[in-house]
Amino acid sequence: MNLVIISGASSGIGRAIATRFLIEGSVVVNISRRPSPEPGIVNLPCDLAQPGAVDALAAPLGSWLADADRVCLVHNASVMRRDRVDSLLSADLRTVLELNLVAPNGLNQLVLPHMRAGSSILYIGSTLAEKAVPGVASYVIAKHALAGMMRATCQDLAGRGIHSCMICPGFTDTEQLRAMIGDNPETLAAVTSLSAFDRLIEPEEIAETVAFASRAPVLNGALIHANLGQRER
């Protein structure tokens, strides 16, 4: 059995990734606060932003992991807030890091003992994993750190036949992005103009990239920008 575990598969990129793996016959487990609306997905409700929440997943995940020949763990759940370094409260940063970093680490600890050769750990990053823009400080900090976690994963698991990489989407047409840019057509035009293709990325395009990466150990340790090419201004 090919088992795919995805955090935050209830909407956006995570939902598209889940659907993509379902099509090829994998068993897909979604870990998120809300269930995925896609039929056939196993939903394990969990608020990963809460400290210690991952611990409650040990038993339900264990039943699926026991029968898995190959496991793909996709760290997708994330949150982007409007904040700045000069006014970022430590408590708010801690909350962002809990979901974006501590939860992936906790899931790694649960899943890794059950991973056989051929399995993979994939991290969903962002263009902002290697650069920064103003106004989203905690997100930039978290994604830079997540890139470090992926690289540490590659090094520490060397020789076990488990590969890891980070896929970094650009501006993708998700509910979260639409909520941030609002209904202003000028704002949307400004965002799409940053792409060399003058459009937003479709979640399904990222899902296809993730599916390919799950089968490609040659990408071990790679940080892959999946952004249609961005115009640098």
Sequence and secondary structure as in RCSB ss.txt:
>XXXX:A:sequence
MNLVIISGASSGIGRAIATRFLIEGSVVVNISRRPSPEPGIVNLPCDLAQPGAVDALAAPLGSWLADADRVCLVH
NASVMRRDRVDSLLSADLRTVLELNLVAPNGLNQLVLPHMRAGSSILYIGSTLAEKAVPGVASYVIAKHALAGMM
RATCQDLAGRGIHSCMICPGFTDTEQLRAMIGDNPETLAAVTSLSAFDRLIEPEEIAETVAFASRAPVLNGALIH
ANLGQRER
>XXXX:A:secstr
 EEEEEESTTSHHHHHHHHHHHHTT EEEEEESS  SSTT EEEE  TTSTTGGGGGHHHHHHHHTT SEEEEEE
       B GGG  HHHHHHHHIIIIIHHHHHHHHHGGG  TT EEEEE  GGGS   TTBHHHHHHHHHHHHHH
HHHHHHTTTTT EEEEEEE SB  HHHHHHHTT HHHHHHHHTTBTTSS B HHHHHHHHHHHHT GGGTTEEEE
ESS B   
